[in-house]
Amino acid sequence: MSASSVSAMPRGLAVALALAAVYVVWGSTYLGIRFALEGGFPPLLMGGIRFLIAGSLMYAVLRLRGMPAPTLRQWRNSALMGVLLLGGGNGLVCIAEQSVSSGLAAMAVGSAPLWIGLFSAMRGQSPTRIEWLGLGIGFVGVLWLNAGGSLTATPWGLVALLVASVVWAFGSVWSRGRDLPTPFMGAAAQMLCGGAVMLVVGLLLGERFAAVPTPKALASVGYLLLFGSLIGFSAYIWLLHNVRPALAGSYAYVNPVIAVVLGVMLAGERFTAHDIGAMAVILLGVVAITLGKLRAQKQTVTTQRPAEETA
């Protein structure tokens, strides 16, 4: 999806497609990460290679289409976002999935929208009451889904996932109002910077390939590169520029549903009536967040109209 094609779409359709990408595609990446790790990829080297290739491809295509390169200040801001979102957020998820199941990883990351709401409130952009309600409902659903105990994790793995959620949320809120390139060029710059940091840190920590990765692992990294990075991450960066943070962060409540379903279908994970009920609550939270966003937009339009008419 190119920048020009997105700008030509009706805004509602563009938002819906971007949300579908981060909801569905990102929900599947947790299992992709697991398959890549099981097939011989070290966590940070895998992430670094994935984002460097994806970022290079996107940057080259955008430049060939005439899009200007980021300024020095935009590179600096993009580098910080890449370190926070990709190096800290995605990198810690990859590390955690060495000892945490893919479904549970997605559930733990479900706390990200709450952190986004808290950081937004600290910056003076507090979610509406309905959005807070949706955030609370969604978080209860995530806790309920995790309370079944059918998936296991090490304490360090869970700590890594918690830190990943906080860092990702901080980076998402920090980006609001910063001098950044256009969404797609920004995604390319962040993947280049974040991928480079992940690669360097992985090498410094002693990560090495013990053997040639399996075909399944290579295919998984290819899927993560194309769908998780080029499509999913670009869609998320576009959402950060165009919708309220609470709606952009609502992906974390749908990803566990996708991750658990795929875990059942492709990895033999347990799936019970308890999980169905929890996922229904998660989706209810997303609906509340969406309604809150629509209501806030309607109120903004209503308050702006009288001012425009009297101008």
KEMITOR-210442 format. One record per residue: x, y, z of N, C-alpha, C, O in turn; residue in one letter. Coordinates in steps of 0.2 Angstrom, whole numbers, plus 5000, padded with zeros to 4 digits. Layout:
REM KEMITOR-210442
XYZXYZXYZXYZA/...
END
This chain:
REM KEMITOR-210442
500449945000500050005000500450065000500850075005M/500450104995500850164994500550224998499950225000S/500950274999500750335002500250364998499750395001A/500350374992499850404987499150364987498650404987S/499150304987498550264987498150274994497550274994S/498550274999498150295006497850355006497350365008V/498250415004497950475004497350484999496950535000S/497350444994496750444989496150414992495550424990A/496250374997495650335000495250385005495450435007M/494550365005494150405010494450385017494750335018P/494450435022494850435028494550375032494950335035R/493950355032493650305036493950235033494050195037G/493950225027494250165024494950155025495150105027L/495350215025496050205026496150185034496650145035A/495850215038495850195045495650125046496050085050V/495150105043494950035044495449985041495549935045A/495749995036496249955033496849955037497149895038L/497050015040497650015044497549975050497949935053A/496949985053496749945059496749875058496949835062L/496449855052496449775051497149755050497349695052A/497649795048498349765047498649755054498949705055A/498549805058498849795065498549745069498849715073V/497849745068497449695072497649615070497849575074Y/497549605063497649535061498349515060498649465062V/498749555056499449545054499849535060500249495061V/499849585065500249585071500049535075500449505079W/499449515075499249455079499549385077499649345081G/499749385071500049325068500849325069501149275069S/501049385070501849385071502149355077502649335077T/501749345082501949315088502149245087502649215089Y/501749215083501849145081502449135076502849095076L/502449185072503049195067503749195070504249165069G/503749245076504349245080504549185083505149165083I/504049145086504149085089504449035084504948995086R/504149025078504448985073505148995071505548955070F/505249065070505949085068506449065074507049045072A/506249085080506749065086506848985086507448965087L/506348955085506448875086506848855080507148795081E/506848885074507248865069507948885068508248875063G/508148925073508848935073509049005073509649025073G/508549055073508749125073508849155081508449145085F/509449185082509449225089508949275089508849305083P/508649295094508149345095508349415092507949445087P/508849445094509049515092509249515085509149565081L/509649465083509949465076509349455071509349485066L/508849415073508249405069507949465068507749485062M/507749505073507449565073507849615069507549655065G/508449625070508949665067508949655059508849705055G/509049595057509049575050508349595047508349625041I/507849575050507149585048507049665046506749675041R/507149705051506949775051507449815046507249855043F/508149795046508549825041508349815034508449855030L/508249745032508049735026507349765024507349805018I/506849765028506249795027506349875026506049905022A/506749905031506849975031507149995024507050045021G/507649955022508049975016507649975010507650015006S/507249925010506749915004506249975003506150004998L/505949985009505450045009505850105008505550145004M/506350125011506750185010506950195002506850244999Y/507150134999507350144992506750154988506850194983A/506250124989505650134985505350204985505250234980V/505350224991505050294993505550344989505250394987L/506150344990506650384987506550384979506650434976R/506550324976506450324969505750354967505750374961L/505250354971504650384969504650464971504150494970R/505250484973505250554973505150584980505150644981G/505050544985504950574992505650594995506150564994M/505650654998506250685000506550645006506150615010P/507150645007507450615013507350645019507250705019A/507350615025507250655031507750705033508350695031P/507550755036508050805038508450775044508350725047T/509050805046509450785051509050775058509150725061L/508650825059508250825065507650765065507550735070R/507450755059506950695058507250635059506950585061Q/507950625056508250565057508350555065508350495067W/508550605068508650595076508050575079508050525083R/507450605078506850585081506650515079506350475083N/506750495072506550435070507050375073506850325075S/507650395074508150355077507850335085507950275087A/507650385088507450375095506850335095506750285099L/506350345090505750305090505950235088505650185091M/506350225083506550155081506850115087506750055088G/507250155091507550115097507050095102507050045105V/506550145103506050135108505550075106505450025109L/505250085100504750045097505049975095504749925097L/505549975091505849915088506349885093506249825095L/506849925095507349895099507149875106507249815108G/506749915109506549905116505849865115505849815119G/505449885112504749845111504749785108504749735111G/504949775102504949715098505549675100505449615101N/506149705102506749665104506549625110506749565110G/506249655115506149625121505649565120505649515124L/505149575116504649525114505049465111504849405113V/505449475107505849425104506249385109506249325109C/506549425114506949395119506549345124506649295126I/505949375125505449345130505149275127505049235130A/505049275120504749215117505249155117505049105115E/505849165119506249105120506049065126506149005126Q/505649095131505349055136504649075138504349045143S/504349105133503649125134503249105128503549115122V/502649075128502349055122502049115119501949165121S/501949105112501749155108501049185110501049245110S/500649145112499949175114500049215120499749265121G/500449185125500449225131500849295130500749345134L/501349295126501749355124501249405121501249465123A/500749385117500249435115499849455120499649515120A/499649415125499249435130499549485135499249535137M/500149475136500549525141500649585137500549635141A/500749595131500749655127500149695127500049755126V/499549655129498949685130498849745135498449785135G/499449755139499449805144499649875140499549925143S/499849875134500149935131499649985130499850045132A/499049975129498550035128498450065135498350125135P/498450035140498450065147499050115148498950165150L/499650095146500150135147500150195142500350245144W/499850185136499750235131499350285134499450345134I/498750265137498250305140498550345146498450405147G/498950315150499350355156499850405153499850465156L/500250385148500750435146500350485142500650545142F/499850475139499450525135499150575140499150635139S/498950555146498650595151499150635154499050695156A/499750615155500350655157500550705153500750765155M/500350695146500550755141499850795140499850835136R/499350785144498750825143498250805139497750845137G/498350745136497850715131497550655134497650605132Q/497150675139496850615143496250585138495850615135S/496250515138495750485135495050505138494950525143P/494550495134493850515136493650455141493950405141T/493050465144492750425149492650355145492750305148R/492350355139492150295136492850255134492850195134I/493350295132493950265130494350235136494550175136E/494250265142494550235148494150175150494450125152W/493450175149493050115150493250055146493350005148L/493350075139493650025135494349995136494449935136G/494750045139495450015141495349975147495649915147L/494949985151494849945157494549875156494749825158G/494049875151493749815149494249775146494249715147I/494549805141495049765137495649735142495849675141G/495849775147496349745151496049695156496449645157F/495449695158495149645162495149575157495249525160V/494949585151494949525146495649495146495649435145G/496149535145496849515145497049475151497249415150V/496849505157496949465163496649405163496849345166L/495949405161495549345162495849285157495849225159W/496049305151496349265146496949235149497149175148L/497349275153497949245156497849205162498349165163N/497349215165497149185172497049105171497049065176A/496949085165496749015164497348965165497248905167G/497948995165498548955166498748895161499148855163G/498448895155498548845150499248855147499548815144S/499548925147500148935144500648955149500448985154L/501248935148501748945153502249005151502349015145T/502649025156503149075155503649075161503449065167A/504249105160504749115165504649185168504349225164T/504749195174504749265177505049315173504849375172P/505749305171506049345167505749365161505749415158W/505449315158505049325151504549375152504449415148G/504149365158503549405159503849485160503549525158L/504349485164504649555165504849585159504749645158V/505149545154505349575148504749605144504849655141A/504249565144503649585141503349645144503049685140L/503349655150503049715154503449775152503149825150L/504149765152504549825150504449845143504449895141V/504349795138504249805131503649845130503649885126A/503049825134502449865133502549935135502249985132S/502849945141502950015143503450055138503250115137V/503950025136504350065131504050085125504050135122V/503650035122503250045116502750095117502650135113W/502450095123501850145124502250215125501950265122A/502750225128503050285129503350315122503250375121F/503650275118503850295111503250315107503250365103G/502650275107502050295103501850365105501650405101S/501750375112501550445114502050495113501850555111V/502650485114503150535113503150555106503350615105W/502950515101503050535094502550585092502650625087S/502050595096501450645094501750715094502050735100R/501650755089501850815088502650825087502850885087G/503050775086503750785085503850795077503450785073R/504450825076504650835069504850765066505450745067D/504450735062504550675059504350675052504050715050L/504650625048504550625041503750605040503450585045P/503550605034502850575032502850505035503350475036T/502250475037502150415040502550355037502950325040P/502550345030502950295027503650305027504050255028F/503950365026504650375026504850375033505450345035M/504450395038504550385045504650315047505050295051G/504250265045504250195046504850165043505250125047A/505050185037505750165034506350185039506750145040A/506350245041506850275045506950235051507450225054A/506350225054506350195061506550125060506950095065Q/506350085055506550015054507350015053507649965055M/507550065049508350065048508750075054509150035056L/508450125058508850135065508750085070509250065073C/508150065071507950015076508249945074508549915078G/508249925068508549865065509349865066509649815069G/509649925065510349925066510549925073511049885075A/510149955078510349945085510249875087510649855091V/509649845085509549775087510149725085510349685089M/510349745079510949695076511549705080511949665082L/511749775082512349785085512349755093512749725095V/511749775096511649745103511649665103511949645107V/511349635098511349565098512049535097512249495100G/512449565093513149545092513549565098513949515100L/513449615102513849635108513649585113514049565118L/513049555113512849515118513049445117512949395121L/513349435111513649365110513149325105513249265105G/512649355103512249315098512549295092512849335089E/512549225090512849205084512349145081511949115085R/512449135075512049075072512449015073512949005071F/512148965077512448905078512448855072512848815071A/511948865068511848825061511448865057511148915058A/511348845051510948875046510248865048510048815049V/509848925048509148915050508748865046508948855040P/508248835049507848795045507348825040507248885040T/507148795034506748825029506148855033505848915031P/505848825038505248855041505448915045505048965045K/506048925048506248985051506349035046506149095047A/506649025040506749075035506149095032506049155031L/505649055031504949075029504649115034504249165032A/504749105040504449145045504749215046504349265046S/505349215045505649285045505449325039505349385039V/505349285033505149325027504449345028504249405026G/504049305031503349335033503349395038502949445037Y/503749385043503849445047504049505044503849565045L/504549495039504849555035504249585031504249655031L/503949545027503449575023502849605026502649655025L/502549555030501849575033501949615040501649665041F/502349585044502449615050502749685050502549735054G/503249695046503649755046503349805040503149855042S/503449785034503249825028502549845029502349905027L/502049805030501349815031501149835038500849895038I/501249795043500949805049501249865053500949915055G/501949875053502249925056502149995052502050045056F/502149995046501950055042501250075044501150135044S/500750035044500050045046500050075053499650125054A/500450055057500450075064500650155064500350195068Y/501250165061501550235061501050275058500950335060I/500650255052500150295049499650315054499350375054W/499450265058498850275063499050325068498650365070L/499750325070499950375076499950445073499850485077L/499950455067499850515064499150545063499050595062H/498650495063498050505060497450495065496850515064N/497550455070497050445075497250455082497850465083V/496750455087496950465094497350405096497250345094R/497850415101498250365103497850295106498150245105P/497350315109496950255112496750205106496750145107A/496550235101496250195095496850155092496850095090L/497450195091498050165088498250105092498550055090A/498250115099498450065103498050005105498149955108G/497450005102496949955103497149885100496749835101S/497649885096497849825092498049775098497949715097Y/498249795103498549755108497949715112498149665115A/497349735111496749695113496549645108496149595110Y/496649655102496449605097497049555095496849495094V/497649575096498149525094498149465098498349415096N/498049465105497949405109497449355106497549295106P/496849385103496349335100496649305094496549245094V/496949345090497249315084497849265086497849205083I/498249285090498849235092498549175095498849125094A/498049175100497849115103497449065097497649005097V/497149095093496749055088497349025083497248965082V/497849065081498349035077498748985081498948935078L/498848995087499148945092498848875092499148825092G/498148875092497748815092497848785085497848725085V/497748825080497748795073498448765071498448715067M/498948805072499648785070500148765075500648735073L/500048775081500548755086500248705091500548685096A/499548685091499348645096499248665103499148635107G/499148735103499048765110498248745112497848745108E/498248745119497548735122497048795120497248855120R/496448775119495948825118495248805121494948755119F/495048845126494448825130493948875130493948925127T/493348855133492748905134492948965138492749015136A/493448955142493749005146494049065142493949125142H/494449035137494749085132494249115128494349175126D/493749085126493249115121492849175125492849225122I/492749165131492449215135492849275136492649335136G/493549265138493949315139494049355132494149415132A/494149325127494249355120493649395118493649455115M/493049375120492449415119492449485123492249535121A/492749475129492749535133493249585130493149645130V/493849555128494349595124494049635118494149695118I/493649605114493349635109492849685111492749735107L/492549675116492049725119492449795121492149845120L/493049785124493449835125493649875119493649945119G/493749845114493949875107493349915105493449975102V/492749885105492149925103492049985107491950035104V/492149985113492050045118492650095116492450155115A/493250075114493750125112493550155106493650215105I/493350115101493150145095492550195095492550245092T/492050175099491450225100491650285104491450345102L/492150285108492450345112492750385107492650445107G/493150355102493450395097492950435093493050495091K/492450395090491950425086491550485090491450535087L/491450475096491050525100491550585101491250645100R/492150575102492650635103492650675096492650735096A/492750635091492750665084492150715083492150765080Q/491550685085490950715083490850775088490650825085K/491050775094491050835098491550885096491350945096Q/492150865093492550915090492250955084492351015084T/491950915080491650945074491050995076491051045073V/490650975081490151015084490351075087490051135086T/490951075090491151135094491551185089491551245090T/491851155083492151195078491651235074491851285071Q/491151205072490651225068490351295070490451345065R/490151305076489951375078490451425077490351485075P/491151405079491651455078491751475071491951535069A/491751425066491851435059491251485056491351525052E/490651475059490051515056490151585059489851625055E/490451595065490451665067491051705065491151765066T/491551665062492151695059492051735053492551765051A/
END
